[in-house]
């Protein structure tokens, strides 16, 4: 969940098995910047993250064509 000045919105980072393996961990209370697509899932606003910045680290979730970074990991 991402809390902004205006609202609290869910952010989808990717499948749990992929997110757990990342070097940069995002914890409750961390200050982050998210770039992505705003969609509605089950009637609630959600951001499908393309890029997440935490401090000096940038996690690229999707490329410019929208292909997930984890695509092909299990092939």
C-alpha positions as CSV (number, residue, x, y, z in Angstrom):
1,X,0.0,0.0,0.0
2,X,1.2,3.5,-0.9
3,X,0.1,6.4,1.1
4,X,0.1,9.8,-0.6
5,X,-1.1,13.2,0.4
6,X,-4.4,12.5,-1.3
7,X,-5.0,8.8,-0.9
8,X,-3.8,5.3,0.0
9,X,-3.5,3.0,-3.1
10,X,-2.4,-0.6,-3.7
11,X,0.8,-1.0,-5.7
12,X,1.4,-4.3,-7.5
13,X,5.1,-5.0,-7.7
14,X,5.0,-8.5,-9.3
15,X,4.6,-12.1,-8.2
16,X,5.6,-12.8,-4.6
17,X,8.2,-15.4,-5.7
18,X,10.0,-12.7,-7.8
19,X,9.7,-9.8,-5.3
20,X,11.1,-11.9,-2.5
21,X,14.3,-12.5,-4.5
22,X,15.1,-8.8,-5.1
23,X,18.2,-7.2,-3.5
24,X,16.3,-4.0,-2.5
25,X,13.5,-4.7,0.0
26,X,10.6,-2.4,0.5
27,X,9.3,-2.2,4.0
28,X,6.3,-0.5,5.6
29,X,7.3,3.2,6.3
30,X,9.8,3.4,3.4
31,X,9.7,6.5,1.3
32,X,9.4,5.4,-2.4
33,X,8.5,6.9,-5.8
34,X,6.4,4.8,-8.1
35,X,5.9,5.1,-11.9
36,X,3.3,2.9,-13.5
37,X,-0.2,2.5,-14.8
38,X,-3.3,3.3,-12.7
39,X,-6.0,0.7,-13.0
40,X,-9.0,-0.5,-11.1
41,X,-9.0,-4.0,-9.6
42,X,-12.1,-5.3,-7.8
43,X,-13.4,-1.7,-7.7
44,X,-10.3,-0.3,-6.0
45,X,-7.6,1.9,-7.5
46,X,-4.3,0.1,-8.0
47,X,-1.0,1.0,-9.6
48,X,0.8,-1.6,-11.7
49,X,4.4,-0.6,-11.0
50,X,6.8,-0.2,-13.9
51,X,9.5,1.4,-11.8
52,X,10.0,1.9,-8.1
53,X,12.7,4.1,-6.7
54,X,13.9,3.8,-3.1
55,X,16.8,6.0,-2.1
56,X,19.5,5.5,-4.7
57,X,18.0,2.2,-5.9
58,X,15.6,1.9,-8.9
59,X,13.7,-1.3,-9.4
60,X,12.6,-1.7,-13.0
61,X,9.4,-3.8,-12.9
62,X,8.5,-3.6,-16.6
63,X,10.3,-2.4,-19.8
64,X,9.0,0.3,-22.1
65,X,6.8,-2.2,-23.9
66,X,5.2,-3.2,-20.6
67,X,6.9,-6.7,-20.5
68,X,7.4,-7.8,-16.8
69,X,11.0,-8.1,-15.6
70,X,10.2,-11.6,-14.4
71,X,8.9,-12.8,-17.8
72,X,10.9,-16.0,-18.7
73,X,12.4,-16.6,-15.2
74,X,10.7,-19.9,-14.9
75,X,11.3,-21.2,-18.4
